[in-house]
Structure formats: C-alpha cells, structure tokens
Amino acid sequence: MCGIVGYIGPRVAQEFLLEGLSRLEYRGYDSAGVATIGPGCDFEVFREVGRIKRLAQLVHEHPSRSGIGIGHTRWATHGAPTVQNAHPHRSANGELILAHNGVIENYDEIKNRLLKLGYQFASETDTEVIANLIEECLKQRKRCFPHDSERAVGLEAIKDAIGQLRGTYGLVVMFREWPDAIFAARLGSPLVVGVGEGEHFVASDASPLVGYTDRIVYLADHQVAMITADSLEVSHRDHGLVDHDIHELQLDANSVDLNGFEHYMLKEIFEQPSALRNTLRGRLNDDDATAVLGGLNMTPSQLRSIKRIVFTACGTSWHSSLVGEYMLEEIAQIPVEVEYASELRYRNSPMWDNTLVFAITQSGETADTLAALREMKRKGHRTLAICNVIGSSIAQEAEGGIYLHAGPEIGVASTKAYTSQCLALAMLALHFGRLRHLSYADGRAMIEQIRAVPDAVQQALSSNDTVKRIAAKFKDCQNFLYLGRHYNFPTALEGALKLKEISYIHAEGYPAAEMKHGPIALVDRNTPSVFVMPKGFIYDKVMSNLEEIKARGGPVIAIAAEGDRRIEKMTEDVIFIPHVSEFLQPIVSIIPLQLLAYHIAVMRGCDVDKPRNLAKSVTVE
Ligand code: AGP
C-alpha cells in the first residue's frame, strides 16, 4: 500500500526513481509521481493515474538530469485516484515538496487551521496538509531566526510539524532552499536508507535498493533523517542525534526479478523448496533433538513458565496461525488462541498471566497486527513476532521472534511466506515440546520429518500439469467449496482465500464435517468441492463427508496422498501429493491449491500479481 523512493547523488535521479517505483508496484497503487529539483531550484513534478509505465512515458517526454528526487506510488485513502491527489505534493507557496505513506487522523483539524491562515489546497489528501503545515512551521522558525539559513532549519520545521500529527507517516521531503538534501521521517510506516559511495537512496522497503547498494539503515519510529549525497544524520523527533546502525542487505537481483516466470506468484510458488530450506537453516539441533530459536530472546525457564500462547494475525498469516494452534496444542500441550488482529486490538479479552503473544506476519507492516501487538505489549505481555521482512515495524517492535528468511514476497497473494510460517511454527512446537514432555527420541523423529519437508514440497510441485488440466475444466464455475479437517482445515481456508483473491470467484473454506450443518445446501452440479484429504487418522471421516457431496451431485476435486487407490474410484480429478507426517501436511497440501488458484486466475485473464482492490501490505486499519 503506497510506496516511497528517493535519491541523492551523481546518478540521474529520475532513472532510479522510476525503477524503484516499479519494484514497489507489488504493494498495490492507483497513481504515481516523481519530483526532482531542476535548474533554478524549481521542482520538476510528474504525476499520473494508473500504471508506472504511463508515468515513465510522461517523464521520458521531459527528461531531467537532476541528481535529487523523490517518488511515490499512491493507494487512495483520502480522495479519489486522480492526478491532483497523486503525490508528491507541493506546499502552497512552493517552499517544499513531499511524498507520504500512512494516514493522518487529525488532518481535518489542521487543514481548517491552515485555511484560516490563508493556505490554499489543490487536493483532497491528508498529505497536502502535512506539506502546508511544514511550510507554516518553516515560516515561523524563520520569523524567530531570520538569519538562519542552514538546512537544519528545514529539519526543525519538519520536527515541529510532525509533532502535531496524529496517525502514521513515512515521509520524504525536499526544500527549494536546500536543493542538496532529502529529509525523511517515520512513524508507523517503514522507511529505509541505502548508503552508497557518494550517494544515498531512500525507500519504503528494501527492494528498490537491490543492485544499487547492500548497505542499509532501517529508520525507527520518531526518527528523522537529513540526507545529502555524502552524509546521513539521524535524529529523534524530540531529542538530538541518534546512532544509526548500517546493516548488510542480503538480497540479490534474482530475488526481486521475475527470473523467467510469467508472474511473481508463480515464481514464489516454485521457490518454496528453497524458501523452506532457508527457514530451516541452522535451526535444527540433532544433539539436543530440538529447534534452535535464539531470536525468541527468552531463557528456557522463561519459556517453561508460559501457560498460554496467543497468535494474532490477518489473512493468510491468520491461517498459518491456525496451523500453529493445532501444532502447539498437540505437540507441546500448550493452550493456544488464534485471534484476528483487527478484533484483538479492541476486544479487551481477559488475558492470563504468563501468556506469550506472537504477531504472525509476512510484511511486518500490517496495521491491525501492529496495533494488536502494541496493545498486548501495553498490557504487559511478552510480545514476539514471526515475520518475513527484516527491519519491518513489527520486527522492530516485538521483543524477539523468528525471521522466516523466505526472501521477498512480491505477489499480492501470499504463498511462500505461508509455508515458511507453518514450518517456523513446527519448529516452535518442537522447541516448546522439548522443554516439556517430548522425549529425545520423539524430538529426533520430528527433526527428521521436518527436514524432509522441502523435498516433499518439491515433489508436490510436479503436480502442476495435472492441476492445470483441472483448472481448465472448472475455470468457469462461479462458486467453490474447500473442505478439510484437523490439520487441513486451515488448508481449506487458505485454498479458498487464494482462489477468491486472485480469480474473483466466490470460494468458502469449511471443516468438512460442518457441511451438513448448512453449507451443503449450496452443493449442485456447478459447485465443485475441493477436498484436502491426505492419509491420516481422520481420512475415513473425510471420505464420508465426500460421499455426502457426491450423493448430491456435486463435483469433487481431491488432494490426496500418493498411492491412495480408494479416492481414484470417487473422482477423476485427483491431485496426488507425497506423504508427510500429519502435522506437516498443511505445508505440502497447500501447494496444489496455490497452483489451482493461479491457473484458474490466469485462464480467466486476471492480473494475479496485482488483484483488484488489494494491496500487498495493508497499512491502514
Ligand atoms: C494473502 O494472500 C493476502 N494478500 C493477505 O491476506 C495477507 O496475508 C494479510 O494482509 C496479512 O499480511 P501480513 O502477513 O503481511 O501481515
């Protein structure tokens, strides 16, 4: 949702800005713009509705050699997706220009104040309010210190202004008076600074930096940066200068390019074996028969004292949390609750002492998940995260956790993050189990089963052709049911979510036995039921549920274990997957469902990487 880029240095800024914005396209947007500072310190601003390609065309008609600029992709919140509302926004008297991610809750009140002071507004956005507020703060500062022309005045004006804002912001600002500096500020919306040789890059996540620099600074909330080509100063909004650590960025071009695949989603589906290996790397200890999760930042006795776990998340991450609930309760015998973050943040549910809260998130930026984490932290609970994006807001605010190391996930539909989350949760279950009743022998057995997962996923991917055939057969259906039980009930939910978000087909996931309590009324010749039924203790029960559907004339697609001859007699549309232990089945059984959603969406002509109305990370409530 919205993306920011900025550049200062010897390169042609427009080139980096456009490439950076293309790398951020996956976040979801409906308009885009870039601004540079040209000769005579004039702002050169180009904004377009629609895709970056259109903006690039406009920019190429008016090329600029400027070495300083900012750019933005906007996902409309305040005001329709129009050129006037697109960022960057100039302040009323043209003193500065800025781009903003986030939402300003008290913008109306500030706008009224500024209107009374004579400020004019050209857009309906909350962002333009920030631009005019900074201009007003600059004016007041200059009134008090008329001879001060240092760019630190600009920095202080920004600090004065953001001190009055309520809401979230990632901001990049350029002043007409200081054409050799970019200013950046963040609160609840990520910003990173790439450090190069005689140049700096700014972005709302690390992907635009790949190939330009591997040195990165993650700004924290309330930090403000003053950036020139060869200097970077970070200060706290209310205090003075703060130290900033430079981290190594561990991404290469392959991780952000399509690499020959038609879509990021397909690339990411096929990357799952290697993503899973990265999630496991260095975390299985045969000697102690446990998982090594040092990032939890808790001693064994602290972990032993935990009486209850709460997983909080949204969307696909909520589904992996459900898988985690089944795992932790069965393997480690710890009571687990799974809470939608959007509900938990306001629900005020009674929380016991010794409750450990995990926020589970791919992006680490989901507003509801961040808010739920903060609320739990405020109540005094220990808060950890299972997160993919390094340095993200949730990763920074949690007191520890597990990084997935699945690599950048660009397709809006989450795939590899989901399976990596499930695998991280399996390791968490092993770790907790071994602190409690799980024997050395059981721990060793679990390690072997966990190690086998990446190869099993690789094998499951070979079902691609069969899935494609089945997709062609059912692509025109308007409704799908997804059914599974026990560990594969979350798989059914996740399979249905994948289909609906990228193909716009109505799909519902249920525990298979719940069908007879209502949804079975939906079954007819045109409503396929996708049964997730690998071998396990519940198999016979699921088979009975399948017979109930068949008896009512509903077509059945089955995800079943290799060698299952019984299922072949029930339907010709079977997708076989390799057998793994039951607690690991969700990681393997979701593969054909991801592929099914992908192929159906492509066959229906949908834009799978940028589905309508959706954004990759949902940074608004
Ligand atoms: C998944 O395919 C969705 N696009 C969405 O449900 C997503 O999982 C959800 O918004 C949570 O995102 P997060 O994992 O980055 O917090």
Residues whose N, C-alpha, C, O or C-beta is under 5 A from the ligand:
A	BS01	AGP	C314 G315 T316 S317 I360 T361 Q362 S363 G364 T366 V412 A413 S414 A615 K616 V618
